[in-house]
């Protein structure tokens, strides 16, 4: 213990007595080491999706890169402070400013990429887990098919796209059911809860239409299978935080995503040649 205390005392004395040039250089080197570590983590994160197909690796890598950038930014600021306070030569200042700018850019890019890797655009209200939309798998069943008819001369790829649309509509049924439970937990008026259930019924109709269209194009009787993610429970969070999350979700899913989808559908409807 005595040796540890002596070593700590020696380190403090050395730090206080070292010339400003050496202290500035130490802090600047730390910022560059952190920058290098952040870049390595960013490359590993990018490789997570490119090689492994796992976006969780991408998220983790860029989160660590962003944290390294923040730590390096602090070290670069410390080095620049020593440069200014000691009126050092312009070369340390330029190197310190480069470290400052590089770490700030790394921190910003890492945070943005990490955020984008956990989020995705959805058609309307969706179930999400860590920002990712949860969808049910498609199986060879006719439980969601209602109207047998045929469409000729349409590529099979279009049927696959209609089934993908049907998966998102199917997920919206669960999302509105979850919304109704959340509204009840928060003591919402009956009109809002009734609207949430009415919207869920609309999504059921949309799901059936999408899978009916897909079968009409390629003849395959397919529909959504069991949806395990639908069992996600309502968040047991404080009332204020729950209201904030509800407001944000309503803005993003209810206003922005639904608004974009409505504009896309309006444009496609004008070009559609199949009645």
FITOR-280333 format. One line per field, with one value per residue: x, z, y of N, C-alpha, C in turn; residue number from 1; residue in one letter; chain. Coordinates in Angstrom, 1 decimal. Example, Ala and Ser with C-alpha at 12.3 -4.5 7.8 and 13.67 -1.06 7.14 Angstrom:
n.px [13.2  12.8]
n.pz [7.8  7.1]
n.py [-5.7  -2.2]
ca.px [12.3  13.7]
ca.pz [7.8  7.1]
ca.py [-4.5  -1.1]
c.px [13.2  12.9]
c.pz [7.8  7.9]
c.py [-3.3  0.0]
resi [1  2]
resn [a  s]
chain [A  A]
END
This chain:
n.px [0.8  1.9  3.8  2.1  0.9  3.2  3.9  1.6  1.9  4.3  3.5  1.7  3.3  5.1  3.3  2.6  5.0  6.1  7.0  4.9  4.9  5.4  3.1  1.0  1.6  1.2  -1.6  -2.5  -1.6  -3.1  -5.6  -5.3  -4.9  -7.3  -8.9  -7.9  -8.7  -11.4  -11.9  -11.1  -13.1  -15.3  -14.8  -15.0  -17.6  -18.9  -18.2  -19.7  -22.3  -21.7  -20.3  -21.3  -24.0  -25.3  -26.9  -26.8  -24.2  -23.1  -24.4  -23.3  -20.6  -20.4  -21.5  -19.5  -17.4  -18.4  -18.3  -15.6  -14.8  -15.9  -14.4  -11.9  -12.2  -12.4  -9.8  -8.4  -9.3  -8.2  -5.5  -5.4  -6.1  -3.8  -2.0  -2.9  -2.8  -0.1  1.2  2.3  4.2  3.0  2.8  2.1  -0.5  -1.8  -1.8  -3.3  -5.7  -6.4  -6.8  -8.9  -11.0  -11.1  -11.9  -14.3  -15.8  -15.7  -17.2  -19.7  -20.5  -20.4  -22.5  -24.7  -24.7  -25.1  -27.6  -29.1  -28.8  -30.4  -32.9  -35.7  -37.6  -41.2  -44.4  -46.8  -48.1  -46.1  -44.8  -41.9  -38.6  -35.9  -35.8  -36.1  -38.4  -40.8  -41.8  -44.1  -43.4  -44.0  -46.1  -47.2  -50.3  -53.8  -55.2  -55.5  -56.6  -59.2  -60.6  -60.8  -59.4  -58.0  -55.1  -53.6  -50.5  -48.7  -45.6  -44.0  -42.5  -43.9  -45.9  -44.5  -43.7  -46.3  -46.9  -44.9  -45.8  -48.2  -47.2  -46.3  -48.7  -50.1  -48.5  -49.1  -51.7  -51.2  -49.7  -51.6  -53.3  -51.7  -51.4  -54.0  -54.1  -52.1  -53.3  -55.5  -54.1  -53.1  -55.4  -57.0  -59.6  -62.7  -63.2  -60.7  -59.7  -61.6  -61.1  -58.5  -59.0  -60.7  -58.9  -57.2  -58.9  -59.2  -56.5  -56.5  -58.2  -56.6  -54.4  -55.6  -56.3  -53.8  -52.5  -54.4  -54.2  -51.5  -51.8  -53.6  -51.9  -49.6  -50.7  -50.1  -51.1  -50.7  -49.9  -49.6  -47.7  -47.6  -47.1  -44.8  -43.7  -45.9  -46.7  -45.4  -45.3  -47.0  -45.1  -44.0  -43.7  -43.0  -45.8  -45.4  -43.2  -44.3  -46.3  -44.8  -43.4  -45.6  -46.5  -44.3  -44.2  -46.7  -46.3  -44.2  -44.9  -47.7  -48.2  -45.9  -44.9  -47.3  -48.2  -46.3  -46.7  -49.3  -48.9  -47.3  -49.0  -51.0  -49.6  -49.0  -51.6  -52.5  -51.0  -51.7  -52.7  -54.4  -57.6]
n.pz [0.0  0.7  -1.3  -3.5  -2.8  -2.8  -5.5  -6.6  -5.5  -6.7  -9.3  -9.3  -8.6  -10.7  -12.8  -12.1  -12.2  -14.7  -17.9  -19.8  -22.5  -22.5  -21.1  -22.8  -25.0  -24.1  -23.5  -26.1  -27.5  -26.2  -27.2  -29.9  -29.7  -28.7  -30.9  -32.8  -31.7  -31.8  -34.6  -35.4  -34.0  -35.4  -38.0  -37.4  -36.6  -39.0  -40.5  -39.3  -40.3  -43.1  -43.3  -41.4  -41.4  -39.3  -37.6  -35.0  -34.2  -35.7  -34.5  -31.8  -32.3  -33.4  -31.4  -29.4  -30.8  -30.9  -28.2  -27.7  -29.4  -28.0  -25.6  -26.7  -27.7  -25.3  -24.4  -26.4  -26.2  -23.7  -24.3  -26.1  -24.4  -22.8  -24.7  -25.4  -22.9  -22.3  -24.4  -26.6  -29.4  -32.9  -34.1  -32.2  -31.6  -34.1  -34.5  -32.2  -32.7  -35.0  -33.8  -32.2  -34.0  -35.5  -33.6  -32.8  -35.1  -35.4  -33.1  -33.7  -36.2  -35.4  -33.5  -35.1  -37.0  -35.4  -34.4  -36.8  -37.5  -35.7  -36.3  -38.6  -41.5  -41.5  -42.5  -41.2  -37.9  -36.0  -34.4  -32.5  -31.6  -29.9  -31.8  -34.2  -36.6  -36.0  -37.5  -38.6  -39.6  -42.9  -43.9  -45.5  -45.6  -45.4  -43.8  -43.6  -46.0  -48.2  -50.6  -53.4  -56.5  -59.7  -61.3  -64.2  -66.1  -64.5  -62.9  -60.8  -58.8  -57.9  -56.4  -54.2  -53.1  -52.3  -50.4  -48.5  -47.9  -46.7  -44.4  -42.9  -42.5  -41.0  -38.7  -37.8  -36.7  -34.3  -33.2  -32.8  -31.1  -28.9  -28.4  -27.6  -25.1  -23.8  -23.8  -22.1  -19.8  -19.2  -18.6  -20.7  -22.6  -23.6  -26.4  -27.7  -27.2  -28.5  -31.1  -31.5  -31.5  -33.8  -35.7  -35.6  -36.7  -39.3  -40.1  -40.1  -42.3  -44.3  -44.3  -45.1  -47.7  -48.9  -48.9  -50.4  -52.9  -53.5  -53.7  -55.9  -57.9  -58.1  -57.4  -55.0  -51.9  -49.2  -46.0  -42.9  -40.3  -36.8  -34.5  -32.5  -31.4  -30.9  -28.3  -26.8  -23.8  -22.4  -21.6  -18.4  -17.2  -15.6  -15.4  -16.7  -18.4  -19.9  -21.3  -22.7  -24.5  -25.8  -27.2  -28.9  -30.4  -31.6  -33.2  -34.9  -36.0  -36.4  -37.6  -39.3  -40.7  -41.6  -43.1  -45.1  -46.3  -47.3  -49.2  -51.0  -51.8  -53.0  -55.3  -56.6  -57.1  -59.1  -61.2  -61.5  -63.5  -63.2  -62.4]
n.py [-1.2  1.2  1.5  1.9  4.4  6.0  5.9  7.1  9.7  10.5  10.5  12.7  14.8  14.8  15.4  18.0  19.3  18.9  20.4  22.6  21.9  19.1  18.1  19.0  17.5  14.9  14.9  15.4  13.1  11.2  11.8  11.2  8.5  7.6  8.4  6.7  4.2  4.5  4.7  2.1  0.6  1.6  0.6  -2.2  -2.3  -1.5  -3.7  -5.7  -5.6  -5.9  -8.3  -10.2  -9.7  -8.7  -6.2  -5.4  -5.6  -3.6  -1.4  -1.5  -1.2  1.4  2.9  2.6  3.7  6.4  7.1  6.9  9.0  11.2  11.0  11.4  14.0  15.5  15.1  16.4  19.0  19.6  19.6  21.7  23.8  23.9  24.6  27.2  28.5  28.4  29.6  28.2  26.9  27.3  24.8  22.6  23.6  23.4  20.6  19.9  21.1  19.6  17.1  17.7  18.4  16.0  14.1  15.1  14.9  12.1  11.4  12.5  11.3  8.6  8.5  9.2  7.1  4.9  5.5  5.4  2.7  1.4  2.1  2.3  3.0  2.8  1.7  3.5  2.9  0.8  -2.3  -2.1  -3.1  -2.1  -0.1  -1.4  -2.6  -5.1  -8.0  -10.6  -13.9  -15.3  -17.9  -21.0  -20.8  -20.2  -18.5  -15.8  -15.1  -14.0  -13.4  -15.0  -14.5  -13.7  -12.2  -11.4  -11.3  -9.9  -9.4  -11.9  -10.8  -8.6  -9.7  -10.7  -8.3  -7.3  -9.1  -8.5  -5.9  -6.7  -7.9  -5.8  -4.4  -6.3  -6.4  -3.9  -4.3  -5.5  -3.4  -1.4  -2.6  -2.8  -0.1  0.6  -0.7  0.8  3.3  2.8  2.2  4.7  6.1  7.2  8.9  7.3  7.6  7.8  5.3  3.7  4.6  3.6  0.8  0.7  1.5  -0.7  -2.7  -1.7  -2.2  -5.0  -5.5  -4.3  -6.0  -8.4  -7.6  -7.2  -9.7  -11.1  -9.9  -10.6  -13.4  -13.4  -12.7  -14.5  -17.0  -18.3  -19.6  -18.0  -16.6  -14.6  -16.1  -17.3  -14.7  -13.8  -11.5  -10.0  -10.3  -8.5  -6.7  -3.8  -0.9  -0.5  2.3  5.5  7.8  10.4  10.0  7.9  9.3  11.1  9.3  8.3  10.5  11.1  8.7  8.9  11.1  10.3  7.8  8.0  10.5  11.4  9.0  7.8  10.0  10.2  7.7  8.0  9.9  8.5  6.4  7.9  8.9  6.5  5.5  7.1  6.2  3.6  0.8  -1.3  -1.9]
ca.px [0.0  2.8  4.4  1.1  0.8  4.4  3.8  0.6  2.4  5.3  2.8  1.1  4.4  5.6  2.4  2.6  6.3  6.5  6.8  3.6  5.0  5.2  1.7  0.2  1.9  0.6  -3.0  -2.7  -1.4  -4.2  -6.7  -5.1  -5.1  -8.8  -9.4  -7.6  -9.5  -12.8  -11.9  -11.1  -14.4  -16.2  -14.6  -15.5  -19.1  -19.4  -18.0  -20.8  -23.4  -21.2  -19.8  -22.1  -25.4  -25.9  -26.9  -26.5  -22.7  -22.9  -24.8  -22.4  -19.3  -20.4  -21.7  -18.2  -16.7  -18.8  -17.8  -14.1  -14.7  -16.1  -13.2  -10.8  -12.6  -12.0  -8.3  -7.9  -9.6  -7.2  -4.3  -5.5  -6.0  -2.4  -1.4  -3.2  -2.3  1.4  1.7  3.3  4.4  1.8  2.6  1.2  -1.8  -2.4  -2.1  -4.3  -7.0  -6.8  -7.3  -10.2  -11.9  -11.3  -12.7  -15.7  -16.4  -15.9  -18.3  -21.0  -20.8  -20.7  -23.8  -25.7  -24.8  -25.7  -29.0  -29.8  -28.8  -31.4  -34.2  -36.0  -38.9  -42.3  -45.7  -47.7  -47.7  -45.5  -44.2  -40.5  -37.7  -34.6  -35.9  -36.4  -39.7  -41.0  -42.8  -44.4  -43.0  -45.0  -46.2  -48.2  -51.6  -54.8  -56.0  -55.7  -57.1  -60.7  -61.2  -60.0  -59.5  -56.7  -54.6  -52.6  -49.5  -48.0  -44.4  -44.1  -41.8  -44.9  -46.6  -43.6  -43.8  -47.5  -46.8  -44.1  -46.7  -49.1  -46.6  -46.3  -50.1  -50.4  -47.8  -49.9  -52.8  -50.7  -49.3  -52.8  -53.8  -50.8  -51.7  -55.2  -53.8  -51.4  -54.2  -56.2  -53.3  -52.9  -56.6  -57.4  -61.0  -63.2  -63.2  -59.4  -59.6  -62.4  -60.4  -57.4  -59.6  -61.2  -57.7  -56.8  -59.8  -58.7  -55.3  -56.9  -58.7  -55.5  -53.6  -56.3  -56.2  -52.4  -52.3  -55.3  -53.6  -50.4  -52.3  -54.1  -50.8  -48.8  -51.5  -49.7  -51.9  -49.7  -50.3  -48.7  -47.7  -47.7  -46.4  -44.4  -43.4  -47.1  -46.9  -44.7  -46.2  -47.0  -44.1  -44.4  -42.9  -43.8  -46.8  -44.9  -42.4  -45.1  -47.0  -43.8  -43.2  -46.8  -46.5  -43.3  -44.6  -47.8  -45.8  -43.3  -45.7  -49.1  -48.2  -44.9  -44.9  -48.6  -48.3  -45.4  -47.4  -50.5  -48.5  -46.8  -50.2  -51.7  -48.9  -49.2  -52.9  -52.6  -50.3  -52.1  -53.5  -55.3  -58.7]
ca.pz [0.0  0.8  -2.6  -4.3  -2.4  -3.2  -6.9  -6.9  -5.2  -7.7  -10.6  -9.2  -8.6  -12.1  -13.7  -11.8  -12.5  -16.1  -18.6  -20.5  -23.8  -22.3  -20.7  -24.0  -25.9  -23.5  -23.8  -27.6  -27.9  -25.7  -28.1  -31.1  -29.4  -28.7  -32.2  -33.5  -31.2  -32.3  -36.0  -35.4  -33.7  -36.5  -39.1  -37.0  -36.7  -40.4  -41.0  -38.7  -41.3  -44.4  -43.3  -40.6  -41.6  -37.9  -37.4  -33.6  -34.1  -36.2  -33.5  -30.7  -32.8  -33.6  -30.1  -28.8  -31.6  -30.5  -26.9  -27.9  -29.9  -26.9  -24.7  -27.4  -27.7  -24.1  -24.3  -27.4  -25.5  -22.6  -25.0  -26.7  -23.3  -22.4  -25.8  -25.3  -21.6  -22.2  -25.6  -27.2  -30.8  -33.6  -34.5  -31.3  -31.8  -35.3  -34.2  -31.2  -33.4  -35.8  -32.9  -31.7  -35.2  -35.9  -32.6  -32.8  -36.3  -35.1  -32.1  -34.4  -37.2  -34.7  -32.9  -36.2  -37.6  -34.4  -34.3  -38.0  -37.5  -34.9  -36.8  -40.0  -41.9  -41.4  -43.0  -40.1  -36.5  -36.0  -33.2  -32.6  -30.6  -30.1  -33.1  -35.4  -36.8  -35.8  -38.5  -38.5  -40.8  -43.9  -44.1  -46.5  -45.0  -46.0  -42.7  -43.8  -47.4  -48.2  -51.9  -54.5  -57.8  -60.4  -62.1  -65.2  -66.7  -63.5  -62.5  -59.5  -57.8  -57.3  -55.4  -53.0  -52.5  -51.7  -49.1  -47.5  -47.4  -45.8  -43.1  -42.1  -42.1  -40.0  -37.5  -37.3  -35.9  -32.9  -32.6  -32.4  -29.9  -27.8  -28.2  -26.8  -23.7  -23.3  -23.5  -21.0  -18.6  -18.9  -18.3  -21.9  -22.8  -24.4  -27.8  -28.2  -27.2  -29.6  -32.4  -31.6  -32.0  -35.1  -36.6  -35.7  -37.6  -40.6  -40.4  -40.5  -43.7  -45.2  -44.3  -46.0  -49.1  -49.4  -49.2  -51.5  -54.1  -53.7  -54.3  -57.2  -58.9  -58.3  -57.0  -53.8  -50.7  -48.1  -45.0  -41.8  -39.2  -35.5  -34.3  -31.2  -30.9  -30.5  -26.9  -26.0  -22.8  -22.3  -20.8  -17.0  -17.0  -14.9  -16.3  -17.5  -19.4  -20.9  -22.1  -23.7  -25.5  -26.6  -28.1  -29.9  -31.3  -32.4  -34.2  -35.9  -36.7  -36.8  -38.5  -40.4  -41.5  -42.3  -44.1  -46.3  -47.0  -48.0  -50.5  -51.9  -52.3  -53.9  -56.5  -57.2  -57.5  -60.4  -62.3  -61.6  -64.7  -62.9  -61.6]
ca.py [0.0  2.3  1.7  2.5  5.8  6.7  6.0  8.1  11.0  10.8  10.9  14.0  15.8  14.8  16.1  19.4  19.9  18.8  21.6  22.6  21.2  17.6  17.8  19.2  16.4  13.7  14.9  15.2  11.7  10.4  12.1  10.5  7.1  7.4  8.5  5.4  3.1  4.7  4.3  0.7  0.1  1.9  -0.4  -3.4  -2.1  -1.6  -5.1  -6.5  -5.8  -6.3  -9.7  -11.0  -9.4  -8.4  -4.8  -5.2  -5.4  -2.2  -0.4  -1.6  -0.7  2.8  3.5  2.6  4.7  7.7  7.3  7.2  10.3  12.1  11.1  12.1  15.4  16.1  15.2  17.4  20.3  19.8  19.9  23.1  24.7  24.0  25.4  28.6  29.1  28.5  30.3  27.3  27.1  27.0  23.4  21.9  24.1  22.8  19.2  19.8  21.4  18.5  16.1  18.2  18.3  14.6  13.4  15.6  14.3  10.7  11.2  12.8  10.2  7.3  8.6  9.2  5.7  4.0  5.8  4.9  1.3  0.8  2.6  2.1  3.6  1.9  2.3  3.7  2.5  -0.6  -2.8  -2.0  -3.6  -1.3  0.7  -2.2  -3.1  -6.5  -8.6  -12.0  -14.7  -15.7  -19.3  -21.5  -20.9  -19.3  -18.0  -14.4  -14.9  -13.9  -13.2  -15.7  -14.0  -13.8  -11.1  -11.9  -10.4  -9.1  -10.2  -12.5  -9.9  -7.7  -10.5  -10.7  -7.0  -7.2  -9.9  -7.7  -4.9  -7.3  -8.2  -4.5  -4.1  -7.3  -5.9  -2.7  -4.7  -5.7  -2.1  -0.6  -3.3  -2.4  1.3  0.7  -1.0  1.9  4.4  2.4  2.4  6.1  6.8  8.0  8.8  6.2  7.9  7.5  3.8  3.2  4.9  2.6  -0.5  0.9  1.4  -2.1  -3.4  -1.3  -2.9  -6.3  -5.4  -4.0  -7.2  -9.4  -7.2  -7.4  -11.1  -11.5  -9.4  -11.5  -14.7  -13.2  -12.5  -15.7  -18.2  -19.0  -19.3  -17.7  -15.6  -14.4  -17.1  -16.8  -13.4  -13.9  -10.2  -9.3  -10.5  -7.5  -6.0  -2.4  -0.5  0.0  3.4  6.6  8.4  11.5  9.4  7.2  10.3  11.6  8.3  8.2  11.7  10.9  7.6  9.4  12.1  9.6  6.8  8.4  11.7  11.4  7.8  7.7  11.0  9.8  6.5  8.5  10.6  7.5  5.7  8.9  8.9  5.2  5.3  7.8  5.5  2.2  0.5  -2.4  -1.4]
c.px [0.9  3.5  3.4  0.9  2.0  4.4  2.8  1.2  3.5  4.6  2.2  2.2  5.0  4.7  2.4  3.9  6.7  6.2  5.5  3.7  4.8  3.7  0.8  0.4  1.2  -0.9  -3.3  -2.6  -2.6  -5.4  -6.6  -5.3  -6.6  -9.4  -9.1  -8.5  -11.0  -12.9  -11.9  -12.5  -15.5  -16.1  -15.2  -17.0  -19.6  -19.3  -19.1  -21.9  -22.9  -20.9  -20.7  -23.6  -26.1  -25.8  -26.6  -25.0  -22.4  -23.2  -23.8  -21.1  -19.3  -20.8  -20.3  -17.3  -17.1  -18.3  -16.3  -13.9  -14.9  -15.0  -12.1  -11.0  -12.2  -10.5  -7.8  -8.2  -8.6  -5.9  -4.3  -5.5  -4.6  -1.7  -1.6  -2.7  -0.8  2.0  2.7  3.4  3.2  1.7  1.8  -0.3  -2.5  -2.8  -3.2  -5.7  -7.4  -7.4  -8.7  -11.3  -12.2  -12.1  -14.1  -16.5  -16.7  -17.1  -19.7  -21.4  -21.1  -22.1  -24.9  -25.8  -25.4  -27.2  -29.7  -29.8  -29.8  -32.8  -34.5  -37.4  -40.0  -43.5  -46.7  -47.2  -47.2  -45.0  -42.7  -39.8  -36.3  -34.6  -36.2  -37.8  -39.8  -42.1  -42.9  -43.9  -44.2  -45.0  -47.2  -49.5  -52.5  -55.7  -56.3  -56.2  -58.6  -61.3  -60.4  -60.3  -58.1  -56.4  -53.5  -51.7  -48.7  -46.8  -44.6  -43.5  -42.9  -45.7  -45.8  -43.7  -45.2  -47.5  -46.0  -45.0  -47.7  -48.5  -46.6  -47.7  -50.5  -49.7  -48.5  -51.1  -52.3  -50.3  -50.5  -53.4  -53.0  -51.1  -53.0  -55.0  -53.0  -52.3  -55.1  -55.4  -53.1  -54.2  -57.2  -58.9  -61.4  -63.1  -61.8  -59.2  -60.4  -61.7  -59.2  -57.9  -60.1  -60.0  -57.2  -57.6  -59.5  -57.5  -55.5  -57.4  -57.6  -54.6  -54.3  -56.2  -54.8  -52.2  -53.2  -54.7  -52.3  -50.8  -52.9  -53.1  -50.0  -49.5  -51.1  -50.6  -51.0  -50.2  -49.4  -48.9  -47.8  -46.7  -46.0  -44.2  -44.7  -47.4  -46.1  -45.7  -46.0  -45.9  -44.6  -43.5  -43.7  -44.7  -46.3  -44.1  -43.2  -45.9  -46.1  -43.6  -44.4  -46.9  -45.5  -43.7  -45.7  -47.3  -45.0  -44.2  -47.0  -49.1  -47.2  -44.9  -46.2  -48.7  -47.5  -46.1  -48.5  -50.0  -48.0  -48.0  -50.9  -51.0  -49.1  -50.6  -53.2  -52.0  -50.8  -53.0  -54.5  -56.4  -58.9]
c.pz [0.0  -0.6  -3.6  -4.0  -2.9  -4.7  -7.3  -6.6  -6.2  -9.0  -10.5  -9.3  -10.0  -13.0  -13.4  -12.2  -14.0  -16.9  -19.4  -21.8  -23.6  -21.9  -21.9  -24.9  -25.4  -23.8  -25.3  -28.0  -27.4  -26.7  -29.4  -30.9  -29.4  -30.0  -33.0  -33.1  -31.7  -33.8  -36.2  -35.1  -34.7  -37.7  -38.7  -37.0  -38.1  -41.0  -40.4  -39.6  -42.6  -44.4  -42.6  -40.8  -40.2  -37.6  -35.9  -33.4  -34.6  -35.1  -32.3  -31.1  -32.9  -32.3  -29.3  -29.5  -31.1  -29.1  -26.9  -28.4  -28.9  -26.0  -25.4  -27.5  -26.5  -24.0  -25.2  -26.8  -24.4  -23.2  -25.5  -25.5  -22.8  -23.4  -25.6  -24.0  -21.5  -23.4  -26.3  -28.7  -31.6  -34.1  -33.6  -31.4  -33.0  -35.1  -33.2  -31.9  -34.3  -35.0  -32.5  -32.8  -35.5  -34.9  -32.5  -34.0  -36.0  -34.1  -32.8  -35.3  -36.5  -34.1  -34.0  -36.8  -36.6  -34.3  -35.6  -38.1  -36.7  -35.3  -38.2  -40.3  -41.9  -42.0  -41.8  -38.8  -36.6  -34.6  -33.4  -31.4  -30.8  -31.4  -34.3  -35.5  -36.7  -36.7  -38.3  -39.7  -41.7  -44.1  -45.1  -45.8  -45.5  -45.0  -42.9  -45.3  -47.4  -49.6  -53.0  -55.9  -58.4  -61.2  -63.0  -65.7  -65.7  -63.0  -61.0  -58.4  -57.1  -56.2  -54.1  -52.3  -51.7  -50.4  -48.1  -47.0  -46.4  -44.4  -42.3  -41.7  -40.9  -38.7  -36.9  -36.5  -34.5  -32.3  -32.1  -31.1  -28.7  -27.4  -27.3  -25.4  -23.1  -22.9  -22.3  -19.7  -18.2  -18.6  -19.5  -22.0  -23.7  -25.9  -28.4  -28.2  -28.3  -31.0  -32.6  -32.1  -33.4  -36.1  -36.7  -36.6  -39.0  -41.0  -40.8  -41.9  -44.7  -45.3  -45.3  -47.5  -49.7  -49.8  -50.2  -52.8  -54.5  -54.3  -55.7  -58.3  -59.2  -57.9  -55.8  -52.6  -49.5  -47.2  -43.8  -40.8  -37.9  -35.3  -32.9  -30.6  -30.5  -29.0  -26.1  -25.1  -22.9  -21.3  -19.4  -16.6  -16.2  -15.9  -17.2  -18.6  -20.4  -21.8  -23.1  -24.8  -26.4  -27.6  -29.2  -30.9  -32.2  -33.5  -35.3  -36.7  -37.3  -37.8  -39.7  -41.3  -42.3  -43.3  -45.3  -47.1  -47.8  -49.3  -51.5  -52.6  -53.3  -55.3  -57.3  -57.8  -58.9  -61.5  -62.4  -62.8  -64.4  -62.0  -60.3]
c.py [1.2  2.6  2.3  4.0  6.6  6.9  7.1  9.5  11.4  11.2  12.3  15.0  15.9  15.6  17.6  20.1  19.8  20.1  21.5  21.8  19.7  17.3  18.0  18.0  15.1  13.7  14.8  13.8  10.8  10.6  11.3  9.0  6.7  7.5  7.2  4.3  3.3  4.4  2.8  0.1  0.4  0.9  -1.7  -3.4  -2.2  -3.0  -6.1  -6.7  -6.3  -7.8  -10.6  -10.8  -9.1  -6.9  -4.5  -4.9  -4.0  -1.2  -0.4  -0.9  0.8  3.5  3.6  3.7  6.2  8.0  7.6  8.6  11.4  12.2  11.7  13.6  16.1  16.2  16.3  18.8  20.6  20.2  21.3  24.1  24.9  24.8  26.9  29.3  29.2  29.2  29.4  27.6  26.7  25.5  22.6  22.3  23.5  21.4  19.0  20.1  20.3  17.4  16.5  18.0  16.8  13.8  13.9  15.0  12.8  10.5  11.5  11.7  8.9  7.4  8.5  7.8  4.8  4.2  5.2  3.4  0.6  1.3  2.3  2.7  2.5  2.6  2.3  3.2  1.0  -1.0  -2.7  -2.6  -2.9  -0.6  -0.1  -2.7  -4.6  -7.0  -10.1  -12.7  -15.0  -17.2  -19.7  -21.8  -19.9  -18.7  -16.5  -14.1  -14.9  -14.0  -13.9  -15.1  -14.0  -12.5  -11.6  -10.8  -9.6  -10.0  -10.7  -11.7  -9.0  -8.4  -10.5  -9.4  -6.8  -8.0  -9.1  -6.5  -5.5  -7.6  -6.9  -4.2  -5.1  -6.9  -4.7  -3.1  -4.9  -4.3  -1.3  -1.3  -2.9  -0.9  1.4  0.3  0.1  3.0  4.1  2.6  3.8  6.9  7.6  7.9  7.7  6.4  7.5  6.0  3.2  3.5  3.9  1.3  -0.4  0.8  0.0  -2.9  -3.0  -2.0  -4.4  -6.4  -5.2  -5.3  -8.2  -8.9  -7.4  -8.8  -11.7  -11.1  -10.3  -12.8  -14.6  -13.1  -13.8  -17.0  -18.9  -18.6  -19.2  -16.6  -15.5  -15.6  -16.5  -15.7  -13.3  -12.5  -9.5  -9.4  -9.5  -6.8  -4.5  -2.0  0.0  1.1  4.5  7.3  9.5  10.9  8.6  8.2  10.9  10.6  8.2  9.3  11.5  9.8  8.1  10.3  11.3  8.7  7.3  9.6  11.6  10.2  7.6  8.8  10.7  8.6  7.0  9.2  9.6  6.8  6.6  8.9  7.6  5.0  6.0  7.0  4.0  1.9  -0.7  -1.8  -2.1]
resi [1  2  3  4  5  6  7  8  9  10  11  12  13  14  15  16  17  18  19  20  21  22  23  24  25  26  27  28  29  30  31  32  33  34  35  36  37  38  39  40  41  42  43  44  45  46  47  48  49  50  51  52  53  54  55  56  57  58  59  60  61  62  63  64  65  66  67  68  69  70  71  72  73  74  75  76  77  78  79  80  81  82  83  84  85  86  87  88  89  90  91  92  93  94  95  96  97  98  99  100  101  102  103  104  105  106  107  108  109  110  111  112  113  114  115  116  117  118  119  120  121  122  123  124  125  126  127  128  129  130  131  132  133  134  135  136  137  138  139  140  141  142  143  144  145  146  147  148  149  150  151  152  153  154  155  156  157  158  159  160  161  162  163  164  165  166  167  168  169  170  171  172  173  174  175  176  177  178  179  180  181  182  183  184  185  186  187  188  189  190  191  192  193  194  195  196  197  198  199  200  201  202  203  204  205  206  207  208  209  210  211  212  213  214  215  216  217  218  219  220  221  222  223  224  225  226  227  228  229  230  231  232  233  234  235  236  237  238  239  240  241  242  243  244  245  246  247  248  249  250  251  252  253  254  255  256  257  258  259  260  261  262  263  264  265  266  267  268  269  270  271  272  273  274  275]
resn [x  x  x  x  x  x  x  x  x  x  x  x  x  x  x  x  x  x  x  x  x  x  x  x  x  x  x  x  x  x  x  x  x  x  x  x  x  x  x  x  x  x  x  x  x  x  x  x  x  x  x  x  x  x  x  x  x  x  x  x  x  x  x  x  x  x  x  x  x  x  x  x  x  x  x  x  x  x  x  x  x  x  x  x  x  x  x  x  x  x  x  x  x  x  x  x  x  x  x  x  x  x  x  x  x  x  x  x  x  x  x  x  x  x  x  x  x  x  x  x  x  x  x  x  x  x  x  x  x  x  x  x  x  x  x  x  x  x  x  x  x  x  x  x  x  x  x  x  x  x  x  x  x  x  x  x  x  x  x  x  x  x  x  x  x  x  x  x  x  x  x  x  x  x  x  x  x  x  x  x  x  x  x  x  x  x  x  x  x  x  x  x  x  x  x  x  x  x  x  x  x  x  x  x  x  x  x  x  x  x  x  x  x  x  x  x  x  x  x  x  x  x  x  x  x  x  x  x  x  x  x  x  x  x  x  x  x  x  x  x  x  x  x  x  x  x  x  x  x  x  x  x  x  x  x  x  x  x  x  x  x  x  x  x  x  x  x  x  x  x  x  x  x  x  x]
chain [A  A  A  A  A  A  A  A  A  A  A  A  A  A  A  A  A  A  A  A  A  A  A  A  A  A  A  A  A  A  A  A  A  A  A  A  A  A  A  A  A  A  A  A  A  A  A  A  A  A  A  A  A  A  A  A  A  A  A  A  A  A  A  A  A  A  A  A  A  A  A  A  A  A  A  A  A  A  A  A  A  A  A  A  A  A  A  A  A  A  A  A  A  A  A  A  A  A  A  A  A  A  A  A  A  A  A  A  A  A  A  A  A  A  A  A  A  A  A  A  A  A  A  A  A  A  A  A  A  A  A  A  A  A  A  A  A  A  A  A  A  A  A  A  A  A  A  A  A  A  A  A  A  A  A  A  A  A  A  A  A  A  A  A  A  A  A  A  A  A  A  A  A  A  A  A  A  A  A  A  A  A  A  A  A  A  A  A  A  A  A  A  A  A  A  A  A  A  A  A  A  A  A  A  A  A  A  A  A  A  A  A  A  A  A  A  A  A  A  A  A  A  A  A  A  A  A  A  A  A  A  A  A  A  A  A  A  A  A  A  A  A  A  A  A  A  A  A  A  A  A  A  A  A  A  A  A  A  A  A  A  A  A  A  A  A  A  A  A  A  A  A  A  A  A]
END
